[in-house]
Amino acid sequence: MFPAVLSASTVLAQDQLHHALHLNRHDLTYIMLGKIHLLAGDLDKAIEIYKKAVEFSPENTELLTTLGLLYLQVGIYQKAFEHLGNALTYDPVNYKAILAAGSMMQTHGDFDVALTKYRVIASAVPESPPLWNNIGMCFFGKKKYVAAISCLKRANYLAPFDWKILYNLGLVHLTMQQYASAFHFLSAAINFQPKMGELYMLLAVALTNLEDTENAKRAYAEAVRLDKYNPLVNLNYAVLLYNQGEKRDALAQYQEMEKKVNLLKDSSSLEYDSEMVETAQKLGAALQVGEALVWTKPVKDPKSKQRTTSTSKAASFQQPLGSNQALGQAMSSAAAYSKLPSAAKIYHSPSDARKHGVS
């Protein structure tokens, strides 16, 4: 993504703010200069500005929170947690800092600790959609699905056009095998976010279980067209095609999956779920391409995952594969900065990814 081109007046403002800092440093000058870099989409320069600001004013909670959120946005989690923690030291009820810190705790599976943090601000901001979304996904992580749906529906009531909340509602309903409800929420999410391939994949899983195979194929085809990196999209599609007896097309999707895995295998943060690997191996054997895949990273311990029980059986030529695998990111929300530091943005939590075996 290329940085935005600044107007002449914005460039002039930037120069004047730099000049002002040379004459006399002030918190507000740093904040405004950081906003300009954020408007331009230059996160690195914005981080540098806020680092200097924090050095000048180490007890300013707005500066500490902003810097922590920027580190969170670029994936430097240790520094993000450090600065958010410092902000909470000076202001224990800082809404944005608590929401972001709680999101990081959810990412690492510390749901009880995150809920304790959210309880601190629930009375102060009871109508915050990101807060209720996060609380809902904490309950989801703890497998308390009814409580999760209750919280997510409150978040949806407060922010009916937020596609991430709709995504999460669809994901939880898929987990509970309530496929018609999942279809409803995932369809609504697609209306607001039509370019996200994973939404189409989850929609296809719901359609498959509603026995609407043709529309499931259309949804998978759109997911494959939009998503160029997630191998699970192709794996799910291949399983559906194999179960429908379309082995040639299933093999093509299987090979696409392997290409994506090869492209991603050097990523230091990449982990393959054990059930995903097992399903891919069974499908490979069924398609007569062998069980030796290109998985080179250690798989996650299945006990560390929050997922439903798969009903898949060993693949054979007489018996179809018994489950589609639906990967869904349990999207927790964090107040963050998009274009202006006062804006709210909801984050994905990559290690909150959930995979559900759906028969």
C-alpha positions as a LaTeX table, in Angstrom:
\begin{tabular}{lrrr}
\hline
Residue & $x$ (\AA) & $y$ (\AA) & $z$ (\AA) \\
\hline
Met1 & 0.00 & 0.00 & 0.00 \\
Phe2 & 1.54 & 3.28 & $-1.12$ \\
Pro3 & 1.57 & 6.28 & 1.25 \\
Ala4 & $-0.97$ & 8.97 & 0.52 \\
Val5 & 0.23 & 12.04 & $-1.36$ \\
Leu6 & 0.09 & 15.06 & 0.90 \\
Ser7 & $-1.31$ & 18.35 & $-0.28$ \\
Ala8 & 0.88 & 21.43 & $-0.45$ \\
Ser9 & $-0.82$ & 22.91 & 2.62 \\
Thr10 & $-0.22$ & 19.70 & 4.61 \\
Val11 & 3.46 & 19.69 & 3.64 \\
Leu12 & 3.69 & 23.31 & 4.72 \\
Ala13 & 2.02 & 22.47 & 8.04 \\
Gln14 & 4.51 & 19.64 & 8.52 \\
Asp15 & 7.44 & 21.99 & 7.93 \\
Gln16 & 6.03 & 24.55 & 10.35 \\
Leu17 & 5.51 & 21.91 & 13.04 \\
His18 & 9.13 & 20.76 & 12.67 \\
His19 & 10.21 & 24.39 & 12.96 \\
Ala20 & 8.07 & 24.78 & 16.09 \\
Leu21 & 9.75 & 21.76 & 17.67 \\
His22 & 13.16 & 23.29 & 17.06 \\
Leu23 & 12.04 & 26.47 & 18.82 \\
Asn24 & 10.19 & 24.89 & 21.74 \\
Arg25 & 9.10 & 21.29 & 22.21 \\
His26 & 5.49 & 20.69 & 23.24 \\
Asp27 & 3.25 & 17.59 & 23.50 \\
Leu28 & 0.60 & 18.99 & 21.17 \\
Thr29 & 3.17 & 19.73 & 18.47 \\
Tyr30 & 4.31 & 16.12 & 18.49 \\
Ile31 & 0.70 & 14.88 & 18.39 \\
Met32 & $-0.20$ & 17.03 & 15.38 \\
Leu33 & 2.98 & 16.04 & 13.54 \\
Gly34 & 2.26 & 12.37 & 14.24 \\
Lys35 & $-1.27$ & 12.82 & 12.86 \\
Ile36 & 0.15 & 14.18 & 9.61 \\
His37 & 2.38 & 11.12 & 9.16 \\
Leu38 & $-0.60$ & 8.87 & 9.90 \\
Leu39 & $-2.66$ & 10.72 & 7.31 \\
Ala40 & 0.13 & 10.00 & 4.84 \\
Gly41 & 0.09 & 6.32 & 5.83 \\
Asp42 & 3.71 & 6.45 & 7.01 \\
Leu43 & 3.63 & 4.41 & 10.21 \\
Asp44 & 7.40 & 4.28 & 10.62 \\
Lys45 & 7.77 & 8.06 & 10.70 \\
Ala46 & 4.74 & 8.36 & 12.98 \\
Ile47 & 6.35 & 5.90 & 15.40 \\
Glu48 & 9.59 & 7.89 & 15.36 \\
Ile49 & 7.71 & 11.08 & 16.17 \\
Tyr50 & 5.79 & 9.49 & 19.04 \\
Lys51 & 8.99 & 7.91 & 20.40 \\
Lys52 & 10.55 & 11.36 & 20.63 \\
Ala53 & 7.34 & 12.65 & 22.18 \\
Val54 & 7.37 & 9.96 & 24.87 \\
Glu55 & 11.03 & 10.71 & 25.62 \\
Phe56 & 10.07 & 14.36 & 26.10 \\
Ser57 & 6.88 & 13.65 & 28.07 \\
Pro58 & 7.10 & 10.11 & 29.53 \\
Glu59 & 3.96 & 10.45 & 31.69 \\
Asn60 & 1.59 & 11.57 & 28.93 \\
Thr61 & $-0.92$ & 8.69 & 28.69 \\
Glu62 & $-2.23$ & 9.79 & 25.29 \\
Leu63 & 1.26 & 9.62 & 23.80 \\
Leu64 & 2.04 & 6.29 & 25.49 \\
Thr65 & $-1.24$ & 4.75 & 24.33 \\
Thr66 & $-0.83$ & 6.00 & 20.78 \\
Leu67 & 2.71 & 4.66 & 20.54 \\
Gly68 & 1.60 & 1.31 & 21.97 \\
Leu69 & $-1.21$ & 1.06 & 19.43 \\
Leu70 & 1.13 & 1.91 & 16.58 \\
Tyr71 & 3.54 & $-0.82$ & 17.69 \\
Leu72 & 0.55 & $-3.18$ & 17.87 \\
Gln73 & $-0.42$ & $-2.23$ & 14.33 \\
Val74 & 3.02 & $-3.05$ & 12.94 \\
Gly75 & 3.27 & $-6.29$ & 14.94 \\
Ile76 & 5.92 & $-5.31$ & 17.51 \\
Tyr77 & 3.96 & $-6.76$ & 20.41 \\
Gln78 & 6.58 & $-6.55$ & 23.16 \\
Lys79 & 7.02 & $-2.81$ & 22.78 \\
Ala80 & 3.28 & $-2.37$ & 22.33 \\
Phe81 & 2.57 & $-4.12$ & 25.63 \\
Glu82 & 5.34 & $-2.15$ & 27.35 \\
His83 & 3.94 & 1.24 & 26.34 \\
Leu84 & 0.32 & 0.28 & 26.95 \\
Gly85 & 1.35 & $-0.98$ & 30.39 \\
Asn86 & 3.07 & 2.33 & 31.13 \\
Ala87 & $-0.07$ & 4.19 & 30.08 \\
Leu88 & $-2.15$ & 2.07 & 32.48 \\
Thr89 & 0.33 & 2.75 & 35.26 \\
Tyr90 & $-0.48$ & 6.46 & 35.05 \\
Asp91 & $-4.16$ & 6.01 & 34.12 \\
Pro92 & $-5.55$ & 2.59 & 35.23 \\
Val93 & $-8.92$ & 3.19 & 33.53 \\
Asn94 & $-7.61$ & 4.33 & 30.14 \\
Tyr95 & $-10.20$ & 2.90 & 27.74 \\
Lys96 & $-8.04$ & 2.62 & 24.64 \\
Ala97 & $-5.06$ & 1.15 & 26.49 \\
Ile98 & $-7.17$ & $-1.44$ & 28.31 \\
Leu99 & $-8.96$ & $-2.46$ & 25.10 \\
Ala100 & $-5.69$ & $-2.87$ & 23.21 \\
Ala101 & $-3.93$ & $-4.68$ & 26.07 \\
Gly102 & $-6.90$ & $-6.99$ & 26.46 \\
Ser103 & $-6.82$ & $-7.74$ & 22.75 \\
Met104 & $-3.19$ & $-8.80$ & 23.04 \\
Met105 & $-4.04$ & $-11.03$ & 25.99 \\
Gln106 & $-6.78$ & $-12.66$ & 23.92 \\
Thr107 & $-4.24$ & $-13.25$ & 21.17 \\
His108 & $-2.20$ & $-15.31$ & 23.61 \\
Gly109 & $-5.22$ & $-17.16$ & 25.01 \\
Asp110 & $-5.32$ & $-15.34$ & 28.36 \\
Phe111 & $-9.09$ & $-14.95$ & 28.28 \\
Asp112 & $-9.66$ & $-14.68$ & 32.03 \\
Val113 & $-7.04$ & $-11.96$ & 32.41 \\
Ala114 & $-8.50$ & $-10.07$ & 29.45 \\
Leu115 & $-12.01$ & $-10.30$ & 30.95 \\
Thr116 & $-10.66$ & $-8.89$ & 34.21 \\
Lys117 & $-9.26$ & $-5.91$ & 32.29 \\
Tyr118 & $-12.51$ & $-5.36$ & 30.40 \\
Arg119 & $-14.50$ & $-5.41$ & 33.64 \\
Val120 & $-12.59$ & $-2.30$ & 34.72 \\
Ile121 & $-13.98$ & $-0.21$ & 31.85 \\
Ala122 & $-17.35$ & $-1.89$ & 31.30 \\
Ser123 & $-19.13$ & 0.48 & 33.69 \\
Ala124 & $-17.40$ & 3.54 & 32.25 \\
Val125 & $-18.15$ & 2.77 & 28.58 \\
Pro126 & $-21.11$ & 0.35 & 28.62 \\
Glu127 & $-22.08$ & 1.12 & 25.03 \\
Ser128 & $-18.74$ & 0.38 & 23.35 \\
Pro129 & $-19.14$ & $-2.08$ & 20.42 \\
Pro130 & $-15.43$ & $-3.08$ & 20.40 \\
Leu131 & $-15.59$ & $-3.81$ & 24.13 \\
Trp132 & $-18.62$ & $-6.12$ & 23.83 \\
Asn133 & $-17.08$ & $-7.74$ & 20.76 \\
Asn134 & $-13.92$ & $-8.50$ & 22.74 \\
Ile135 & $-15.87$ & $-9.80$ & 25.72 \\
Gly136 & $-17.87$ & $-12.03$ & 23.40 \\
Met137 & $-14.75$ & $-13.47$ & 21.81 \\
Cys138 & $-13.25$ & $-14.11$ & 25.27 \\
Phe139 & $-16.29$ & $-16.26$ & 26.05 \\
Phe140 & $-15.87$ & $-17.90$ & 22.64 \\
Gly141 & $-12.30$ & $-18.79$ & 23.54 \\
Lys142 & $-13.57$ & $-20.27$ & 26.81 \\
Lys143 & $-16.16$ & $-22.30$ & 24.86 \\
Lys144 & $-19.06$ & $-20.48$ & 26.48 \\
Tyr145 & $-20.87$ & $-20.01$ & 23.22 \\
Val146 & $-24.25$ & $-18.81$ & 24.49 \\
Ala147 & $-22.57$ & $-16.03$ & 26.48 \\
Ala148 & $-20.45$ & $-15.22$ & 23.44 \\
Ile149 & $-23.51$ & $-14.83$ & 21.21 \\
Ser150 & $-25.24$ & $-12.67$ & 23.82 \\
Cys151 & $-22.29$ & $-10.26$ & 24.00 \\
Leu152 & $-21.78$ & $-10.21$ & 20.24 \\
Lys153 & $-25.44$ & $-9.46$ & 19.63 \\
Arg154 & $-25.17$ & $-6.52$ & 22.00 \\
Ala155 & $-22.14$ & $-5.33$ & 20.05 \\
Asn156 & $-24.10$ & $-5.81$ & 16.82 \\
Tyr157 & $-27.02$ & $-3.80$ & 18.23 \\
Leu158 & $-24.63$ & $-0.94$ & 19.05 \\
Ala159 & $-22.77$ & $-1.16$ & 15.70 \\
Pro160 & $-25.02$ & $-2.91$ & 13.14 \\
Phe161 & $-22.75$ & $-2.07$ & 10.19 \\
Asp162 & $-19.51$ & $-3.43$ & 11.68 \\
Trp163 & $-18.62$ & $-6.40$ & 9.48 \\
Lys164 & $-16.15$ & $-7.85$ & 11.98 \\
Ile165 & $-18.84$ & $-8.28$ & 14.62 \\
Leu166 & $-21.05$ & $-9.95$ & 12.00 \\
Tyr167 & $-18.10$ & $-12.18$ & 11.05 \\
Asn168 & $-17.67$ & $-13.25$ & 14.67 \\
Leu169 & $-21.39$ & $-13.98$ & 15.03 \\
Gly170 & $-21.23$ & $-16.16$ & 11.94 \\
Leu171 & $-18.16$ & $-17.92$ & 13.28 \\
Val172 & $-19.75$ & $-18.71$ & 16.65 \\
His173 & $-22.94$ & $-19.99$ & 15.01 \\
Leu174 & $-20.83$ & $-22.22$ & 12.74 \\
Thr175 & $-19.14$ & $-23.59$ & 15.84 \\
Met176 & $-22.54$ & $-24.39$ & 17.36 \\
Gln177 & $-23.61$ & $-26.02$ & 14.07 \\
Gln178 & $-26.40$ & $-23.46$ & 13.63 \\
Tyr179 & $-25.78$ & $-23.14$ & 9.93 \\
Ala180 & $-28.82$ & $-21.07$ & 8.94 \\
Ser181 & $-27.93$ & $-18.40$ & 11.51 \\
Ala182 & $-24.28$ & $-18.54$ & 10.42 \\
Phe183 & $-25.37$ & $-18.01$ & 6.81 \\
His184 & $-27.43$ & $-14.98$ & 7.86 \\
Phe185 & $-24.58$ & $-13.21$ & 9.65 \\
Leu186 & $-21.88$ & $-14.15$ & 7.14 \\
Ser187 & $-24.03$ & $-12.90$ & 4.25 \\
Ala188 & $-24.49$ & $-9.61$ & 6.08 \\
Ala189 & $-20.73$ & $-9.35$ & 6.68 \\
Ile190 & $-20.05$ & $-9.94$ & 2.97 \\
Asn191 & $-22.36$ & $-7.04$ & 2.09 \\
Phe192 & $-20.07$ & $-4.73$ & 4.06 \\
Gln193 & $-16.76$ & $-6.44$ & 3.20 \\
Pro194 & $-17.15$ & $-8.02$ & $-0.25$ \\
Lys195 & $-13.41$ & $-8.36$ & $-0.92$ \\
Met196 & $-12.51$ & $-10.74$ & 1.92 \\
Gly197 & $-12.04$ & $-14.28$ & 0.68 \\
Glu198 & $-12.28$ & $-15.94$ & 4.08 \\
Leu199 & $-15.85$ & $-14.71$ & 4.51 \\
Tyr200 & $-16.83$ & $-16.53$ & 1.33 \\
Met201 & $-15.07$ & $-19.66$ & 2.57 \\
Leu202 & $-17.03$ & $-19.66$ & 5.83 \\
Leu203 & $-20.22$ & $-18.95$ & 3.89 \\
Ala204 & $-19.44$ & $-21.96$ & 1.69 \\
Val205 & $-19.04$ & $-24.16$ & 4.78 \\
Ala206 & $-22.47$ & $-23.05$ & 5.99 \\
Leu207 & $-23.99$ & $-23.67$ & 2.57 \\
Thr208 & $-22.39$ & $-27.10$ & 2.37 \\
Asn209 & $-24.03$ & $-28.07$ & 5.64 \\
Leu210 & $-27.33$ & $-26.62$ & 4.43 \\
Glu211 & $-26.97$ & $-29.03$ & 1.47 \\
Asp212 & $-26.78$ & $-26.23$ & $-1.09$ \\
Thr213 & $-23.79$ & $-27.61$ & $-2.95$ \\
Glu214 & $-24.02$ & $-25.45$ & $-6.06$ \\
Asn215 & $-24.01$ & $-22.17$ & $-4.15$ \\
Ala216 & $-21.27$ & $-23.55$ & $-1.89$ \\
Lys217 & $-19.13$ & $-24.10$ & $-5.00$ \\
Arg218 & $-19.82$ & $-20.55$ & $-6.15$ \\
Ala219 & $-18.81$ & $-19.20$ & $-2.75$ \\
Tyr220 & $-15.60$ & $-21.26$ & $-2.77$ \\
Ala221 & $-14.78$ & $-20.08$ & $-6.29$ \\
Glu222 & $-15.12$ & $-16.47$ & $-5.14$ \\
Ala223 & $-13.02$ & $-17.18$ & $-2.04$ \\
Val224 & $-10.25$ & $-18.67$ & $-4.19$ \\
Arg225 & $-10.38$ & $-15.66$ & $-6.51$ \\
Leu226 & $-10.06$ & $-13.17$ & $-3.66$ \\
Asp227 & $-7.70$ & $-14.96$ & $-1.28$ \\
Lys228 & $-4.22$ & $-15.58$ & $-2.69$ \\
Tyr229 & $-2.48$ & $-16.64$ & 0.53 \\
Asn230 & $-4.68$ & $-18.84$ & 2.74 \\
Pro231 & $-4.15$ & $-22.53$ & 1.82 \\
Leu232 & $-7.17$ & $-23.58$ & 3.82 \\
Val233 & $-9.51$ & $-21.99$ & 1.26 \\
Asn234 & $-8.22$ & $-24.39$ & $-1.40$ \\
Leu235 & $-8.20$ & $-27.32$ & 1.02 \\
Asn236 & $-11.86$ & $-26.79$ & 1.91 \\
Tyr237 & $-12.80$ & $-26.41$ & $-1.74$ \\
Ala238 & $-10.86$ & $-29.56$ & $-2.65$ \\
Val239 & $-12.66$ & $-31.56$ & 0.06 \\
Leu240 & $-16.05$ & $-30.44$ & $-1.25$ \\
Leu241 & $-15.13$ & $-31.26$ & $-4.84$ \\
Tyr242 & $-13.77$ & $-34.67$ & $-3.83$ \\
Asn243 & $-16.95$ & $-35.47$ & $-1.91$ \\
Gln244 & $-18.94$ & $-34.55$ & $-5.04$ \\
Gly245 & $-16.86$ & $-36.95$ & $-7.14$ \\
Glu246 & $-15.05$ & $-34.18$ & $-9.05$ \\
Lys247 & $-11.55$ & $-35.55$ & $-8.47$ \\
Arg248 & $-9.85$ & $-33.67$ & $-11.31$ \\
Asp249 & $-10.97$ & $-30.28$ & $-9.98$ \\
Ala250 & $-10.24$ & $-31.40$ & $-6.42$ \\
Leu251 & $-6.68$ & $-32.24$ & $-7.46$ \\
Ala252 & $-6.25$ & $-28.80$ & $-9.02$ \\
Gln253 & $-7.32$ & $-27.13$ & $-5.76$ \\
Tyr254 & $-5.07$ & $-29.46$ & $-3.77$ \\
Gln255 & $-2.09$ & $-28.46$ & $-5.88$ \\
Glu256 & $-2.95$ & $-24.77$ & $-5.43$ \\
Met257 & $-3.00$ & $-25.38$ & $-1.70$ \\
Glu258 & 0.48 & $-26.89$ & $-1.84$ \\
Lys259 & 1.76 & $-23.87$ & $-3.79$ \\
Lys260 & 0.44 & $-21.53$ & $-1.11$ \\
Val261 & 2.01 & $-23.62$ & 1.64 \\
Asn262 & 5.36 & $-23.48$ & $-0.17$ \\
Leu263 & 5.11 & $-19.70$ & $-0.37$ \\
Leu264 & 4.23 & $-19.37$ & 3.30 \\
Lys265 & 6.44 & $-22.02$ & 4.89 \\
Asp266 & 9.37 & $-19.66$ & 5.47 \\
Ser267 & 7.26 & $-17.36$ & 7.64 \\
Ser268 & 8.55 & $-17.44$ & 11.21 \\
Ser269 & 5.05 & $-16.90$ & 12.62 \\
Leu270 & 3.36 & $-19.60$ & 10.56 \\
Glu271 & 1.90 & $-22.60$ & 12.35 \\
Tyr272 & $-0.19$ & $-25.38$ & 10.86 \\
Asp273 & $-3.00$ & $-26.88$ & 12.86 \\
Ser274 & $-2.66$ & $-30.63$ & 13.30 \\
Glu275 & $-6.19$ & $-31.31$ & 12.06 \\
Met276 & $-5.59$ & $-29.28$ & 8.93 \\
Val277 & $-2.44$ & $-31.30$ & 8.21 \\
Glu278 & $-4.25$ & $-34.57$ & 8.87 \\
Thr279 & $-7.12$ & $-33.65$ & 6.54 \\
Ala280 & $-4.69$ & $-32.58$ & 3.81 \\
Gln281 & $-2.80$ & $-35.87$ & 4.15 \\
Lys282 & $-5.99$ & $-37.91$ & 3.91 \\
Leu283 & $-7.11$ & $-35.96$ & 0.88 \\
Gly284 & $-3.69$ & $-36.38$ & $-0.71$ \\
Ala285 & $-3.91$ & $-40.14$ & $-0.21$ \\
Ala286 & $-7.44$ & $-40.21$ & $-1.63$ \\
Leu287 & $-6.31$ & $-38.27$ & $-4.70$ \\
Gln288 & $-3.33$ & $-40.61$ & $-5.08$ \\
Val289 & $-0.76$ & $-37.84$ & $-4.72$ \\
Gly290 & 0.73 & $-39.34$ & $-1.56$ \\
Glu291 & 0.63 & $-38.26$ & 2.07 \\
Ala292 & 4.01 & $-36.50$ & 2.13 \\
Leu293 & 3.23 & $-32.79$ & 2.14 \\
Val294 & 5.33 & $-29.69$ & 2.34 \\
Trp295 & 4.51 & $-28.90$ & 5.96 \\
Thr296 & 7.81 & $-27.93$ & 7.50 \\
Lys297 & 6.73 & $-26.00$ & 10.54 \\
Pro298 & 5.74 & $-27.76$ & 13.77 \\
Val299 & 2.01 & $-28.14$ & 14.12 \\
Lys300 & 0.07 & $-26.71$ & 17.00 \\
Asp301 & $-0.88$ & $-28.93$ & 19.89 \\
Pro302 & $-4.58$ & $-29.63$ & 19.33 \\
Lys303 & $-5.20$ & $-29.27$ & 23.07 \\
Ser304 & $-4.16$ & $-25.63$ & 22.85 \\
Lys305 & $-6.82$ & $-24.92$ & 20.25 \\
Gln306 & $-10.40$ & $-23.91$ & 20.97 \\
Arg307 & $-12.33$ & $-25.84$ & 18.32 \\
Thr308 & $-15.22$ & $-28.17$ & 17.86 \\
Thr309 & $-14.78$ & $-31.90$ & 17.43 \\
Ser310 & $-14.25$ & $-33.04$ & 13.89 \\
Thr311 & $-16.31$ & $-35.90$ & 12.58 \\
Ser312 & $-13.92$ & $-36.68$ & 9.76 \\
Lys313 & $-13.02$ & $-40.31$ & 9.19 \\
Ala314 & $-10.07$ & $-41.81$ & 7.40 \\
Ala315 & $-10.38$ & $-41.09$ & 3.72 \\
Ser316 & $-10.78$ & $-43.97$ & 1.36 \\
Phe317 & $-11.82$ & $-44.39$ & $-2.21$ \\
Gln318 & $-15.17$ & $-45.83$ & $-1.14$ \\
Gln319 & $-15.96$ & $-43.27$ & 1.53 \\
Pro320 & $-15.88$ & $-39.46$ & 1.15 \\
Leu321 & $-13.96$ & $-37.23$ & 3.50 \\
Gly322 & $-16.29$ & $-36.50$ & 6.36 \\
Ser323 & $-15.63$ & $-32.86$ & 7.17 \\
Asn324 & $-14.91$ & $-29.49$ & 5.75 \\
Gln325 & $-12.37$ & $-27.51$ & 7.71 \\
Ala326 & $-13.46$ & $-23.93$ & 8.43 \\
Leu327 & $-10.77$ & $-21.56$ & 9.55 \\
Gly328 & $-12.10$ & $-18.47$ & 11.23 \\
Gln329 & $-10.21$ & $-15.74$ & 12.94 \\
Ala330 & $-11.70$ & $-14.89$ & 16.28 \\
Met331 & $-11.46$ & $-11.21$ & 15.68 \\
Ser332 & $-10.86$ & $-9.22$ & 18.82 \\
Ser333 & $-11.15$ & $-5.47$ & 18.73 \\
Ala334 & $-8.59$ & $-2.90$ & 19.71 \\
Ala335 & $-8.89$ & 0.83 & 19.65 \\
Ala336 & $-6.19$ & 1.94 & 17.27 \\
Tyr337 & $-5.30$ & 4.66 & 14.87 \\
Ser338 & $-6.23$ & 4.54 & 11.22 \\
Lys339 & $-5.93$ & 7.96 & 9.67 \\
Leu340 & $-6.42$ & 10.16 & 12.71 \\
Pro341 & $-5.31$ & 9.17 & 16.20 \\
Ser342 & $-8.85$ & 9.66 & 17.48 \\
Ala343 & $-10.26$ & 7.03 & 15.12 \\
Ala344 & $-11.06$ & 3.47 & 16.17 \\
Lys345 & $-9.98$ & 0.46 & 14.20 \\
Ile346 & $-10.71$ & $-3.17$ & 14.91 \\
Tyr347 & $-7.79$ & $-5.53$ & 14.74 \\
His348 & $-7.44$ & $-9.07$ & 13.65 \\
Ser349 & $-5.84$ & $-11.33$ & 16.17 \\
Pro350 & $-3.94$ & $-13.84$ & 14.07 \\
Ser351 & $-3.19$ & $-16.35$ & 16.79 \\
Asp352 & $-6.85$ & $-16.35$ & 17.81 \\
Ala353 & $-7.56$ & $-18.30$ & 14.61 \\
Arg354 & $-10.08$ & $-21.03$ & 15.16 \\
Lys355 & $-10.55$ & $-24.07$ & 12.95 \\
His356 & $-13.81$ & $-25.95$ & 13.08 \\
Gly357 & $-14.46$ & $-29.43$ & 11.74 \\
Val358 & $-17.90$ & $-29.30$ & 10.18 \\
Ser359 & $-19.54$ & $-32.49$ & 9.05 \\
\hline
\end{tabular}
